[in-house]
Amino acid sequence: SRKYPIVIGSDQATDTFRIKLPEGFKVDELPDAAKMETSFGSYSFSFEVANGMLVFTRKISMRSTVIPSDQYSEVRSFFQRLYAAEEAPVVLIRN
């Protein structure tokens, strides 16, 4: 069992990534947007195609930057689900 609290560097973050689609390709499948809510934080992400770019946006908001050690398993599960969601594939096909 964990002795010390979990310290998170920031309580909020928003990231947007833009990736230019390769010439001659288009998006065939995008992961569905998702949102997770827990007692210690929330996370959402979405994909879209705009102006020949694949745009991925994610937002994380933690209710506290210090989480008690007895909540370690819940925090770990939250971040595991977050990482798994971000690994969902984007499928491209040739035009």
N, CA, C and O atoms as a DFTB+ gen file, in Angstrom:
380 C
 N C O
     1  1       0.835      -1.187       0.000
     2  2       0.000       0.000       0.000
     3  2       0.879       1.249       0.000
     4  3       2.010       1.238       0.487
     5  1       0.342       2.289      -0.543
     6  2       1.083       3.540      -0.691
     7  2       1.080       4.323       0.616
     8  3       0.059       4.402       1.299
     9  1       2.231       4.901       0.960
    10  2       2.358       5.679       2.199
    11  2       2.067       7.165       2.006
    12  3       1.464       7.806       2.867
    13  1       2.500       7.704       0.869
    14  2       2.468       9.153       0.667
    15  2       1.372       9.549      -0.320
    16  3       0.985       8.751      -1.173
    17  1       0.875      10.777      -0.205
    18  2      -0.161      11.235      -1.135
    19  2       0.392      11.365      -2.555
    20  3       1.601      11.443      -2.770
    21  1      -0.513      11.386      -3.491
    22  2      -0.170      11.573      -4.899
    23  2      -0.182      13.076      -5.155
    24  3      -1.168      13.751      -4.859
    25  1       0.900      13.595      -5.699
    26  2       1.009      15.025      -5.987
    27  2       0.991      15.194      -7.499
    28  3       1.827      14.637      -8.210
    29  1       0.029      15.967      -7.977
    30  2      -0.128      16.209      -9.406
    31  2       0.332      17.631      -9.678
    32  3      -0.042      18.560      -8.963
    33  1       1.142      17.797     -10.713
    34  2       1.795      19.072     -10.979
    35  2       0.881      20.238     -11.297
    36  3       1.239      21.385     -11.032
    37  1      -0.294      19.975     -11.861
    38  2      -1.183      21.063     -12.258
    39  2      -2.623      20.612     -12.066
    40  3      -2.925      19.425     -12.182
    41  1      -3.508      21.553     -11.774
    42  2      -4.900      21.160     -11.574
    43  2      -5.713      21.161     -12.862
    44  3      -6.786      20.560     -12.909
    45  1      -5.217      21.833     -13.923
    46  2      -5.931      21.872     -15.193
    47  2      -4.956      21.902     -16.351
    48  3      -3.870      22.475     -16.261
    49  1      -5.366      21.276     -17.434
    50  2      -4.564      21.333     -18.656
    51  2      -5.479      21.119     -19.849
    52  3      -6.403      20.306     -19.803
    53  1      -5.214      21.851     -20.907
    54  2      -5.890      21.658     -22.182
    55  2      -4.811      21.573     -23.247
    56  3      -3.937      22.435     -23.337
    57  1      -4.884      20.528     -24.048
    58  2      -3.915      20.332     -25.125
    59  2      -4.665      20.143     -26.428
    60  3      -5.688      19.459     -26.472
    61  1      -4.157      20.747     -27.484
    62  2      -4.694      20.549     -28.822
    63  2      -3.537      20.179     -29.737
    64  3      -2.520      20.870     -29.798
    65  1      -3.718      19.067     -30.448
    66  2      -2.703      18.593     -31.385
    67  2      -3.301      18.629     -32.780
    68  3      -4.412      18.146     -32.996
    69  1      -2.569      19.201     -33.725
    70  2      -3.007      19.272     -35.121
    71  2      -2.002      18.513     -35.977
    72  3      -0.801      18.782     -35.946
    73  1      -2.519      17.566     -36.734
    74  2      -1.663      16.739     -37.583
    75  2      -2.171      16.865     -39.015
    76  3      -3.331      16.574     -39.303
    77  1      -1.288      17.301     -39.903
    78  2      -1.671      17.435     -41.309
    79  2      -1.837      16.046     -41.905
    80  3      -0.960      15.192     -41.780
    81  1      -2.978      15.835     -42.558
    82  2      -3.222      14.541     -43.181
    83  2      -2.301      14.371     -44.384
    84  3      -2.049      15.330     -45.113
    85  1      -1.798      13.157     -44.593
    86  2      -0.921      12.928     -45.747
    87  2      -1.673      13.179     -47.057
    88  3      -2.878      12.944     -47.154
    89  1      -0.954      13.649     -48.034
    90  2      -1.518      13.892     -49.358
    91  2      -2.142      12.597     -49.885
    92  3      -1.523      11.534     -49.836
    93  1      -3.380      12.702     -50.390
    94  2      -4.052      11.540     -50.963
    95  2      -4.772      10.654     -49.956
    96  3      -5.258       9.582     -50.318
    97  1      -4.849      11.081     -48.700
    98  2      -5.542      10.296     -47.676
    99  2      -6.659      11.119     -47.049
   100  3      -6.620      12.349     -47.027
   101  1      -7.648      10.406     -46.544
   102  2      -8.714      11.037     -45.771
   103  2      -9.026      10.151     -44.572
   104  3      -8.673       8.972     -44.543
   105  1      -9.687      10.734     -43.596
   106  2     -10.051       9.990     -42.390
   107  2     -11.274       9.135     -42.690
   108  3     -12.280       9.628     -43.200
   109  1     -11.176       7.848     -42.368
   110  2     -12.288       6.921     -42.526
   111  2     -13.031       6.734     -41.204
   112  3     -14.260       6.676     -41.180
   113  1     -12.279       6.639     -40.108
   114  2     -12.890       6.436     -38.790
   115  2     -12.156       7.257     -37.736
   116  3     -10.927       7.313     -37.707
   117  1     -12.941       7.890     -36.875
   118  2     -12.397       8.623     -35.725
   119  2     -12.970       8.026     -34.443
   120  3     -14.119       7.584     -34.436
   121  1     -12.205       8.005     -33.373
   122  2     -12.766       7.586     -32.086
   123  2     -13.873       8.558     -31.662
   124  3     -13.809       9.753     -31.951
   125  1     -14.870       8.034     -30.983
   126  2     -15.930       8.886     -30.443
   127  2     -15.365       9.769     -29.336
   128  3     -14.464       9.366     -28.600
   129  1     -15.903      10.961     -29.233
   130  2     -15.531      11.840     -28.117
   131  2     -15.934      11.150     -26.816
   132  3     -16.887      10.371     -26.784
   133  1     -15.207      11.442     -25.757
   134  2     -15.491      10.793     -24.476
   135  2     -15.261      11.757     -23.330
   136  3     -14.518      12.733     -23.442
   137  1     -15.923      11.451     -22.220
   138  2     -15.756      12.245     -21.001
   139  2     -15.803      11.300     -19.809
   140  3     -16.626      10.387     -19.757
   141  1     -14.910      11.531     -18.851
   142  2     -14.887      10.753     -17.618
   143  2     -14.976      11.713     -16.445
   144  3     -14.298      12.740     -16.416
   145  1     -15.812      11.373     -15.487
   146  2     -15.958      12.175     -14.267
   147  2     -15.676      11.278     -13.072
   148  3     -16.197      10.165     -12.989
   149  1     -14.862      11.755     -12.155
   150  2     -14.605      11.035     -10.911
   151  2     -14.680      12.028      -9.758
   152  3     -14.841      13.230      -9.968
   153  1     -14.564      11.520      -8.560
   154  2     -14.613      12.405      -7.394
   155  2     -13.398      13.323      -7.311
   156  3     -13.449      14.351      -6.635
   157  1     -12.303      12.967      -7.988
   158  2     -11.094      13.792      -7.902
   159  2     -10.750      14.523      -9.184
   160  3      -9.821      15.330      -9.195
   161  1     -11.481      14.262     -10.279
   162  2     -11.167      14.986     -11.493
   163  2     -12.033      14.584     -12.668
   164  3     -12.838      13.657     -12.580
   165  1     -11.857      15.297     -13.769
   166  2     -12.579      14.979     -14.996
   167  2     -11.621      15.061     -16.179
   168  3     -10.585      15.723     -16.133
   169  1     -12.011      14.360     -17.239
   170  2     -11.194      14.304     -18.438
   171  2     -12.129      14.200     -19.629
   172  3     -13.128      13.482     -19.580
   173  1     -11.811      14.908     -20.689
   174  2     -12.572      14.771     -21.927
   175  2     -11.616      14.887     -23.104
   176  3     -10.561      15.516     -23.021
   177  1     -12.022      14.257     -24.205
   178  2     -11.231      14.398     -25.422
   179  2     -12.146      14.294     -26.629
   180  3     -13.245      13.744     -26.558
   181  1     -11.659      14.839     -27.744
   182  2     -12.406      14.750     -28.995
   183  2     -11.437      14.798     -30.165
   184  3     -10.337      15.344     -30.077
   185  1     -11.886      14.206     -31.263
   186  2     -11.166      14.256     -32.527
   187  2     -12.069      14.936     -33.540
   188  3     -13.291      14.800     -33.483
   189  1     -11.470      15.663     -34.465
   190  2     -12.214      16.216     -35.587
   191  2     -11.258      16.409     -36.752
   192  3     -10.038      16.412     -36.585
   193  1     -11.835      16.569     -37.928
   194  2     -11.048      16.883     -39.116
   195  2     -11.453      18.283     -39.548
   196  3     -12.636      18.570     -39.724
   197  1     -10.459      19.156     -39.717
   198  2     -10.728      20.541     -40.115
   199  2      -9.596      21.029     -41.005
   200  3      -8.426      20.962     -40.627
   201  1      -9.949      21.520     -42.188
   202  2      -8.968      22.105     -43.115
   203  2      -7.800      21.172     -43.401
   204  3      -6.644      21.597     -43.393
   205  1      -8.099      19.899     -43.656
   206  2      -7.048      18.944     -43.987
   207  2      -6.181      18.536     -42.810
   208  3      -5.115      17.947     -42.990
   209  1      -6.638      18.851     -41.604
   210  2      -5.879      18.514     -40.395
   211  2      -6.719      17.612     -39.498
   212  3      -7.937      17.766     -39.399
   213  1      -6.046      16.674     -38.852
   214  2      -6.657      15.895     -37.788
   215  2      -6.406      16.673     -36.502
   216  3      -5.258      16.972     -36.174
   217  1      -7.458      17.000     -35.779
   218  2      -7.337      17.813     -34.568
   219  2      -7.791      16.975     -33.370
   220  3      -8.921      16.489     -33.323
   221  1      -6.897      16.822     -32.419
   222  2      -7.181      16.092     -31.179
   223  2      -7.096      17.083     -30.029
   224  3      -6.078      17.754     -29.856
   225  1      -8.163      17.176     -29.243
   226  2      -8.194      18.086     -28.096
   227  2      -8.513      17.288     -26.845
   228  3      -9.429      16.466     -26.833
   229  1      -7.743      17.540     -25.791
   230  2      -8.008      16.882     -24.510
   231  2      -7.975      17.916     -23.400
   232  3      -7.215      18.884     -23.442
   233  1      -8.825      17.683     -22.399
   234  2      -8.904      18.578     -21.243
   235  2      -8.933      17.728     -19.983
   236  3      -9.687      16.759     -19.889
   237  1      -8.111      18.098     -19.028
   238  2      -8.115      17.415     -17.743
   239  2      -8.239      18.468     -16.656
   240  3      -7.601      19.520     -16.706
   241  1      -9.066      18.165     -15.682
   242  2      -9.273      19.074     -14.560
   243  2      -9.285      18.243     -13.284
   244  3     -10.121      17.355     -13.118
   245  1      -8.361      18.536     -12.393
   246  2      -8.281      17.832     -11.116
   247  2      -8.862      18.737     -10.035
   248  3      -8.586      19.936     -10.016
   249  1      -9.653      18.178      -9.148
   250  2     -10.248      18.959      -8.066
   251  2      -9.212      19.351      -7.013
   252  3      -9.401      20.313      -6.268
   253  1      -8.121      18.597      -6.963
   254  2      -7.031      18.888      -6.029
   255  2      -5.729      18.405      -6.649
   256  3      -5.728      17.450      -7.425
   257  1      -4.623      19.056      -6.314
   258  2      -3.325      18.593      -6.818
   259  2      -2.655      17.629      -5.851
   260  3      -1.585      17.096      -6.146
   261  1      -3.275      17.400      -4.699
   262  2      -2.764      16.419      -3.735
   263  2      -3.901      15.448      -3.420
   264  3      -4.951      15.842      -2.912
   265  1      -3.672      14.183      -3.730
   266  2      -4.699      13.163      -3.537
   267  2      -4.215      12.192      -2.466
   268  3      -3.091      11.696      -2.550
   269  1      -5.039      11.913      -1.467
   270  2      -4.616      11.032      -0.376
   271  2      -4.191       9.649      -0.872
   272  3      -4.722       9.137      -1.857
   273  1      -3.237       9.065      -0.179
   274  2      -2.689       7.769      -0.581
   275  2      -3.745       6.671      -0.608
   276  3      -3.608       5.718      -1.375
   277  1      -4.791       6.776       0.203
   278  2      -5.810       5.726       0.211
   279  2      -6.688       5.738      -1.043
   280  3      -7.505       4.836      -1.229
   281  1      -6.529       6.750      -1.907
   282  2      -7.262       6.805      -3.173
   283  2      -6.382       6.411      -4.358
   284  3      -6.759       6.616      -5.512
   285  1      -5.218       5.851      -4.071
   286  2      -4.264       5.507      -5.130
   287  2      -4.886       4.618      -6.206
   288  3      -4.719       4.892      -7.395
   289  1      -5.593       3.569      -5.819
   290  2      -6.120       2.640      -6.824
   291  2      -7.142       3.326      -7.731
   292  3      -7.186       3.038      -8.927
   293  1      -7.966       4.229      -7.186
   294  2      -8.929       4.955      -8.015
   295  2      -8.224       5.916      -8.974
   296  3      -8.612       6.035     -10.137
   297  1      -7.193       6.597      -8.486
   298  2      -6.435       7.522      -9.338
   299  2      -5.719       6.747     -10.443
   300  3      -5.717       7.164     -11.601
   301  1      -5.126       5.642     -10.086
   302  2      -4.423       4.802     -11.069
   303  2      -5.396       4.322     -12.141
   304  3      -5.079       4.369     -13.330
   305  1      -6.565       3.867     -11.736
   306  2      -7.580       3.413     -12.681
   307  2      -8.020       4.551     -13.607
   308  3      -8.184       4.341     -14.809
   309  1      -8.210       5.744     -13.061
   310  2      -8.585       6.918     -13.849
   311  2      -7.553       7.183     -14.941
   312  3      -7.911       7.357     -16.106
   313  1      -6.275       7.216     -14.570
   314  2      -5.236       7.499     -15.557
   315  2      -5.051       6.348     -16.541
   316  3      -4.711       6.593     -17.698
   317  1      -5.262       5.117     -16.126
   318  2      -5.195       3.992     -17.061
   319  2      -6.301       4.100     -18.107
   320  3      -6.055       3.865     -19.291
   321  1      -7.514       4.451     -17.685
   322  2      -8.617       4.631     -18.642
   323  2      -8.339       5.808     -19.566
   324  3      -8.629       5.743     -20.761
   325  1      -7.780       6.877     -19.024
   326  2      -7.423       8.053     -19.810
   327  2      -6.425       7.670     -20.909
   328  3      -6.628       8.000     -22.077
   329  1      -5.354       6.976     -20.534
   330  2      -4.339       6.581     -21.512
   331  2      -4.907       5.612     -22.543
   332  3      -4.579       5.712     -23.725
   333  1      -5.746       4.682     -22.118
   334  2      -6.354       3.732     -23.055
   335  2      -7.235       4.461     -24.067
   336  3      -7.222       4.130     -25.253
   337  1      -7.996       5.446     -23.607
   338  2      -8.858       6.216     -24.507
   339  2      -8.036       6.952     -25.557
   340  3      -8.438       7.033     -26.717
   341  1      -6.892       7.487     -25.157
   342  2      -6.048       8.236     -26.091
   343  2      -5.347       7.332     -27.102
   344  3      -4.844       7.818     -28.115
   345  1      -5.306       6.042     -26.845
   346  2      -4.665       5.113     -27.773
   347  2      -5.628       4.568     -28.822
   348  3      -5.235       3.734     -29.637
   349  1      -6.876       5.020     -28.818
   350  2      -7.848       4.566     -29.810
   351  2      -7.352       4.948     -31.208
   352  3      -6.840       6.051     -31.401
   353  1      -7.501       4.045     -32.184
   354  2      -6.943       4.319     -33.513
   355  2      -7.787       5.283     -34.348
   356  3      -9.011       5.341     -34.230
   357  1      -7.094       6.024     -35.181
   358  2      -7.698       6.821     -36.241
   359  2      -7.386       6.068     -37.527
   360  3      -6.231       5.729     -37.785
   361  1      -8.416       5.802     -38.340
   362  2      -8.222       5.020     -39.561
   363  2      -8.231       5.960     -40.761
   364  3      -9.174       6.725     -40.963
   365  1      -7.162       5.886     -41.552
   366  2      -7.055       6.668     -42.785
   367  2      -7.221       5.745     -43.985
   368  3      -6.850       4.572     -43.934
   369  1      -7.782       6.287     -45.067
   370  2      -7.861       5.547     -46.323
   371  2      -7.409       6.472     -47.449
   372  3      -7.423       7.697     -47.323
   373  1      -7.010       5.847     -48.551
   374  2      -6.627       6.642     -49.729
   375  2      -7.884       7.225     -50.371
   376  3      -8.940       6.593     -50.396
   377  1      -7.743       8.443     -50.887
   378  2      -8.870       9.086     -51.593
   379  2      -9.231       8.302     -52.827
   380  3     -10.151       8.681     -53.552
